[in-house]
């Protein structure tokens, strides 16, 4: 993302978090830049999935774990 747009987006998101009691970020189903931003911004992460398959650890879950260990 262009640095100007990155700054504008970050500023706007920060304003929304200040303005509202709850900010809910919906990430993409894959590990995109937006998903990574959602993970970084999160105070709490809720993972929602279908229950018709065996659970498995995917790229997003691994990234969440990696970030949790780092901080």
Backbone as CSV, one residue per row, in Angstrom:
resi,resn,N_x,N_y,N_z,CA_x,CA_y,CA_z,C_x,C_y,C_z
1,UNK,0.845,-1.177,0.000,0.000,0.000,0.000,0.888,1.237,0.000
2,UNK,0.472,2.214,-0.724,1.162,3.497,-0.789,1.284,4.086,0.623
3,UNK,2.449,4.622,0.989,2.636,5.163,2.351,1.602,6.218,2.749
4,UNK,1.187,7.068,1.810,0.157,8.068,2.129,-1.164,7.402,2.481
5,UNK,-1.539,6.412,1.682,-2.788,5.699,1.954,-2.689,4.880,3.233
6,UNK,-1.530,4.320,3.489,-1.306,3.566,4.729,-1.522,4.470,5.941
7,UNK,-0.958,5.658,5.881,-1.114,6.622,6.982,-2.577,7.025,7.142
8,UNK,-3.238,7.302,6.034,-4.646,7.714,6.091,-5.515,6.605,6.673
9,UNK,-5.274,5.376,6.236,-6.055,4.250,6.752,-5.798,4.053,8.242
10,UNK,-4.539,4.066,8.638,-4.200,3.886,10.053,-4.830,4.976,10.910
11,UNK,-4.780,6.201,10.428,-5.378,7.321,11.165,-6.885,7.155,11.283
12,UNK,-7.520,6.784,10.183,-8.973,6.623,10.196,-9.383,5.493,11.144
13,UNK,-8.665,4.379,11.093,-8.984,3.262,11.986,-8.793,3.662,13.448
14,UNK,-7.743,4.400,13.738,-7.508,4.866,15.107,-8.641,5.782,15.566
15,UNK,-9.111,6.641,14.682,-10.238,7.522,15.014,-11.489,6.706,15.328
16,UNK,-11.728,5.678,14.539,-12.905,4.841,14.766,-12.815,4.131,16.114
17,UNK,-11.620,3.650,16.449,-11.437,2.975,17.735,-11.622,3.939,18.897
18,UNK,-11.205,5.195,18.723,-11.390,6.205,19.767,-12.854,6.625,19.891
19,UNK,-13.527,6.675,18.777,-14.897,7.182,18.715,-15.929,6.165,19.220
20,UNK,-15.656,4.896,19.016,-16.631,3.851,19.334,-16.135,2.952,20.457
21,UNK,-17.083,2.414,21.177,-16.757,1.527,22.295,-16.128,0.217,21.812
22,UNK,-16.621,-0.286,20.687,-16.129,-1.548,20.132,-15.826,-1.347,18.649
23,UNK,-14.680,-1.832,18.235,-14.332,-1.856,16.807,-14.141,-3.320,16.427
24,UNK,-14.918,-3.781,15.480,-14.865,-5.173,15.060,-14.233,-5.244,13.677
25,UNK,-13.126,-5.942,13.587,-12.427,-6.120,12.318,-12.742,-7.517,11.794
26,UNK,-13.183,-7.599,10.556,-13.415,-8.901,9.931,-12.290,-9.141,8.941
27,UNK,-11.503,-10.160,9.212,-10.357,-10.429,8.341,-10.772,-11.273,7.141
28,UNK,-9.856,-11.402,6.219,-10.064,-12.245,5.044,-9.850,-13.709,5.430
29,UNK,-10.337,-14.633,4.611,-10.138,-16.055,4.927,-8.707,-16.545,4.686
30,UNK,-7.860,-15.686,4.133,-6.452,-16.050,3.936,-5.579,-14.977,4.590
31,UNK,-4.293,-15.235,4.654,-3.370,-14.343,5.359,-2.945,-13.182,4.449
32,UNK,-3.867,-12.250,4.239,-3.603,-11.065,3.418,-3.036,-9.949,4.293
33,UNK,-2.670,-8.838,3.670,-2.201,-7.682,4.442,-3.294,-7.188,5.384
34,UNK,-4.539,-7.220,4.914,-5.650,-6.788,5.760,-5.790,-7.716,6.972
35,UNK,-5.699,-9.012,6.752,-5.790,-9.968,7.852,-4.670,-9.733,8.857
36,UNK,-3.473,-9.481,8.378,-2.351,-9.207,9.272,-2.602,-7.936,10.088
37,UNK,-3.186,-6.925,9.456,-3.524,-5.694,10.177,-4.564,-5.986,11.255
38,UNK,-5.580,-6.760,10.910,-6.620,-7.114,11.880,-6.016,-7.811,13.092
39,UNK,-5.107,-8.732,12.850,-4.461,-9.466,13.941,-3.656,-8.503,14.817
40,UNK,-2.912,-7.599,14.193,-2.100,-6.638,14.958,-2.967,-5.700,15.790
41,UNK,-4.113,-5.299,15.258,-4.979,-4.345,15.944,-5.775,-4.982,17.080
42,UNK,-5.911,-6.278,17.059,-6.855,-6.961,17.946,-6.421,-6.974,19.406
43,UNK,-7.388,-6.699,20.269,-7.228,-6.937,21.700,-7.708,-8.349,22.028
44,UNK,-8.631,-8.821,21.223,-9.224,-10.141,21.409,-9.539,-10.697,20.023
45,UNK,-9.305,-11.980,19.821,-9.555,-12.602,18.520,-10.563,-13.731,18.696
46,UNK,-11.605,-13.698,17.888,-12.624,-14.739,17.880,-12.541,-15.442,16.530
47,UNK,-12.278,-16.726,16.558,-12.199,-17.506,15.323,-13.508,-18.264,15.164
48,UNK,-14.166,-18.051,14.040,-15.444,-18.695,13.748,-15.219,-19.663,12.592
49,UNK,-15.733,-20.873,12.737,-15.529,-21.881,11.695,-16.744,-22.793,11.612
50,UNK,-16.838,-23.490,10.506,-17.868,-24.510,10.356,-17.466,-25.730,11.178
51,UNK,-18.431,-26.438,11.686,-18.132,-27.583,12.535,-18.220,-28.921,11.834
52,UNK,-18.218,-28.915,10.504,-18.399,-30.175,9.785,-17.087,-30.876,9.428
53,UNK,-15.942,-30.317,9.836,-14.639,-30.926,9.546,-13.796,-30.952,10.811
54,UNK,-12.760,-31.750,10.785,-11.824,-31.788,11.904,-11.081,-30.453,11.980
55,UNK,-10.877,-29.928,13.176,-10.130,-28.672,13.288,-8.674,-28.860,12.871
56,UNK,-8.121,-27.825,12.278,-6.707,-27.857,11.899,-6.129,-26.457,12.050
57,UNK,-4.836,-26.404,12.245,-4.139,-25.131,12.385,-3.740,-24.652,10.997
58,UNK,-4.240,-23.484,10.611,-3.924,-22.917,9.305,-2.918,-21.783,9.420
59,UNK,-2.689,-21.106,8.307,-1.713,-20.014,8.271,-2.098,-18.878,9.213
60,UNK,-3.376,-18.558,9.258,-3.811,-17.455,10.118,-3.589,-17.801,11.585
61,UNK,-3.944,-19.003,11.980,-3.747,-19.413,13.370,-2.265,-19.431,13.737
62,UNK,-1.425,-19.863,12.809,0.024,-19.860,13.057,0.545,-18.435,13.225
63,UNK,0.025,-17.505,12.430,0.444,-16.102,12.544,-0.004,-15.517,13.884
64,UNK,-1.204,-15.846,14.309,-1.684,-15.380,15.614,-0.767,-15.899,16.716
65,UNK,-0.426,-17.159,16.643,0.460,-17.750,17.651,1.846,-17.105,17.611
66,UNK,2.357,-16.862,16.415,3.673,-16.234,16.278,3.677,-14.840,16.907
67,UNK,2.637,-14.074,16.659,2.556,-12.724,17.218,2.366,-12.756,18.729
68,UNK,1.646,-13.737,19.224,1.427,-13.846,20.669,2.727,-14.171,21.392
69,UNK,3.557,-14.979,20.786,4.838,-15.347,21.399,5.787,-14.161,21.396
70,UNK,5.748,-13.367,20.333,6.665,-12.243,20.172,6.400,-11.128,21.172
71,UNK,5.151,-10.955,21.584,4.824,-9.825,22.464,4.819,-10.211,23.915
